[in-house]
Amino acid sequence: MNDLKIFSGSANPALAQDICRYLNLPMGKITLGRFPDGEISCKIDEDVRGRDVFIVQPTCPPVNEHLMEMLVMIDSFKRASSYRLTAVIPYFGYARQDRKDAGRVPITAKLVANLITRAGADRVLAMDLHAAQIQGFFDVPVDHLYAAPVLNNYFQSLDFGAEELVVISADEGGIKRAVGHAKRFNAPLAIVDKRRLSADTTEGANLIGASVEGRTAIMFDDMISTAGSICSAAEVVHNHGAKAIYAAATHGLLIGPALERLRAAPFKGIVVTDSIPLSPKKMLPNVTVLSVASLLGQAIKRIHRNESVSMMFQ
């Protein structure tokens, strides 16, 4: 492991520190700053020639700032002659623009993938991409991790009865994810039929599948952004008689009206991971943050040793 170096951008240094602690490695030394006009400056403060370098930088809000910082860091390490450079992106911004769903719009997920590749990344380590096909946008290898084991272990520790649980998909797009969780819990599945009113507003309409009356419902999603989808779905599940409702997501963006909506929603608990740092004002009383540092650390160790990453999920 002596040739392995882990560095962090400014997006989520606490997560990078936890990864280093898991791997029993010191954090790489780097100085990031800003010129008076706002341009990003970067200086690597240790020798990385011939080293296997991992940069931990989720492109969470402010997305453009953190994305540009990652590109500058990648260029710095390539010019410092690192042996291999892996961009560890726990949350991949611009992932929702992954196709042309109207005329004269960009495919920004592909654009960002091109930027990361052309900057000099040799491979990418991502977690719960909004759309799995984004892996194909990169011209370098992509290791795609899932936070499902971390979330599942948490809910199993709450010791619900098997007959008490029902897994909910907040919309049709999350059915595959919800099916995987339902199999793990040996629980029935229900789907909320969602109607989209605008880009940030949705309306839950019907509940399809298993009955939720008198049961504990767990709603899984990849992210909670403005919380419109998951809150409207929770209202539908609540109206159908669920005893308790939990929300679980990998990425807790919680932007715009999300906090107001979550406060008003009938959630007993909201569970997210630390792929994105949560500020104290976003820590609602019923919010629980789980760490994915060990998951990312194990993947980094396997990549460094040229071992299978997919074996982690078998």
N, C-alpha and C positions, 0 to 999 in steps of 0.2 A: 504493500500500500504506500510505500515511500514515494512513488512516482505520481500519486494521486493528489490533486490540488482542487479545493473547492473555494470558489469566490462568490461574493454576493453583490448584487446591485442594491439600489436604495429602496426597491419595492417591498421586500419582505426579508430583511436581515435576520429577524428572530427565527424564521423557519430555517434559514441557512445555518444559523448557530446550532439549532437542534439537530440538524442533519450531521454536522461535524461532531457534535457530542455523541450521537449514535455510533458514528464510525471511529470515534476516538482519534480525531484528527484536528489540528489547529485550523482556524479559518485563514484563508489566503489573505495576504495584505495588499490592499488596493486603495488608492485615494481617488474619490470621485468629487467633482466640484462643478462650479458654473463660472463662466466668464461674465463680465459685467453686462454683456448683451444677452445673456441667457444660454449661450452655447455650452455644451457639456464638455468638461475636461476629464481626462482619465489618465492615471499613472499607476502601473503595476509596481509594487514596492518589494518584489522578490523575484528571484530567478525562476522562470517557467520553461526554459529551453528543454525540449524533449520530454516534457511532463504531460500527463493525461489531465486536462483541465475541464472542470465542470462549473458553469456559470448559473447560479440560481437567480432567476428574475421573472416572476409572473408579470404579465403585461396588464395589470389591473389599473383602475383609475388613479391618477391621470394616465390614460392608456398611451397617448402619443409620447409623453415624457419618458415613461418607462421603456417603451419600445425603442426609442432613439438611444436611450442610455445603454440598452442591451447591445444594439448594433455597434456603438462606439467601443464597448468593452470587447466584443468579438474581434473587431478590427485590431485592437491593441494586442490581444493575445496572439493573433495570427502573425502580426509583425514582430512579436517577441519569440517566435519560433516554437510555440507549443507543439507537442507531438500530435495530439488529438484534442479537439474542442467540442464539448457537448453543451448545448443550450438546454438547461433544465427550466421548463416553462410550466409550472404547476397550473397556471390559468392562462389560456391563450386568447388574447383580445382579438377582436374583429372576426371571431369564429362564426358569428351569426350571419355574416354576409358570405355565404359559401356557395351561392348559385345565383343565376339571373332569374329572379321571380317577376321581373317587369322589364320593359324596354329601357335601354339607355342607363343601366345601373352597373356598378362594378362588381367584380368578385374579389372583394378585399382580402378574404382569407388566403387566396392564392397569391395576391400581391405581397402580403406580409411574409408568407412562406418563401417567396422569391428573395425578399430583402434579407431574411435571416440566412438563407443559403448563400447568396452572393456576398454577404459580409464575411463569410468564412467558416460558418458552423459545419462541423463534420458529421454531427448527428444531433437529434432532438429527443428530449425526454419530456413528454407531456402527460397531463392527467385529465381524464374525463373531458375530452374535446366535445364541443357542442354537437358536432357531427363527425362520425368516425371517418368519413371519406376525406377529411382534411389531411389525414396522413398521406394520401396520394398527391397532395399539392406540393410536398417537399421532394426535392431531388436528392436527398440524403436519407439515411435510415432514420425511422421514427419509432421509438418505444412508447407505447400508449398504456399508461397505468389506469387502474380503476380504484376509486376510494371505497367501493362497495364492501370489501372485507372490514375496513375500519368502522363504517356505519353499521354493518350487520352485527359486529361484535358488541358494539355499544347497546343496541336494542336487545340482543340476547342476554346481556348482563342485567337488563331490567326484569328478566324472568317473567315475561308474559306467558300465559297458557296458550298452547298451539291453537286451541279452538276459539280463543279470544281475539286473535289478530286477523286483520284483513289488510292487504297491501293495495294502495291506490295509485293509479297513474293519473296525474293531473291533466293530461291531454293524450291524444292519439299518438303523438310523436314519442312519448316516453313509455310506450307499452313494452318494448323489448327490455328496457331497463327494469321495469316493474316486475316482469315475468321472472327475471333472474333473482330478484329479492324474494318473490313469493315462493320460489322453489327452495331457497335457502331456509325460509321459515316454515316451509310446508303449510302455507297459508293460502286462502282463496284470493282472487284478484278482482278488482272493480276498476272501471275506467270512467272518468268524467268526460263527457262529450262537450268540448269547449267551442264557443263562438268568439272569434276575434272581431272586436269593434274598431280597433285602431292599432298602431304600432306598439303602444304601451298599455292598451286596455283590452281585457278579455272578459267574457261572460260565461260562467259555467251554466250548462243547460240541463243535461240529463246524466243519470248514473247508470252505467251499463255493467252487468256482471253480478258478482256476489252481493248478498245483502250485507249492509254495514250496521244494521240496527242492533244496539246493545254491545257492539264490538269496539275494540281499539283499532283505529285506522292509522296507518303510517303511509305518508305520501312522499315518494322519492322523486327527485329531479336532479339535473346536472348543476343548475344554478338557481339562485333567487336573486333576481335583478330588481325590478320595480315591485315584485311580489304580486302583480295583478293576477297572473294565472293561478298561482298556488292558493291565494286567498279566496278567489271566487270559487275554486274547486272545493276548498275547505267548507265554504258556506253550503254547497250542495251536499257534501257528506254529512255535515251537521244537521241539515234539514231532513236527512234520511235516517236520523236517529243514532248516529255513532256515539258511543259512550265517552271516548277521548280521541283526540286527533293530534298526531305528531307530523311535523314536516322535517324532511331530511334532504340536504343538498350538499354537493361537494364544494361549490363556490358560493360564498355568501357576499355578493356584491352589495346588496341593500342600498340602492341608490334611489334618488327622487323621493316619491311618496311611500317607499317600501316600509319604513319604520311605522308610519301612521297606519298603514294597512295591516301590518303584522300585529300591532297593538290591538286593533279592533277585531282581528280574526279569532276564531274559536280554537286556537292551538294550545294544547297543554304543554308542548315542548317544541322547540325549533333547533335542529342540530345541523351544524355546518362544520367544515374543516378549516384548518389554518392555511390553506392554499393561498388565501387572500387575507391580509391582516385586517382585523376588525378594530376600529377605534372605540374607545370607551363609551362614546355616546351611542354607538350601535349595539352595545351589549345590553339587550333587553333582559328582564329578569328570567324569562323562560328560554333564553338562548344558551346553547351548549356548544363549545368549540372543541373539536377533536383534532389531534395532531396527526399529520401524515408524514412526519419527519422520518420515522422508521421505515415506512413504505418506500419513500424516495431514497433513503439511505441504502436500503437493501438493493434497490434497482441500480443505484450508482455503483455499488460494490460489484454486482454481477456484470455490468457493462465494462467496468475496469478490468475484470478478470476474464472477459470474453465468455461469460456463461449465459445461459438462457434466462431471459426476463419473463417470458410467458409461463415458465414453471412456477412462478410465484402465485399464479391464480388457478393452479390445477389442484 
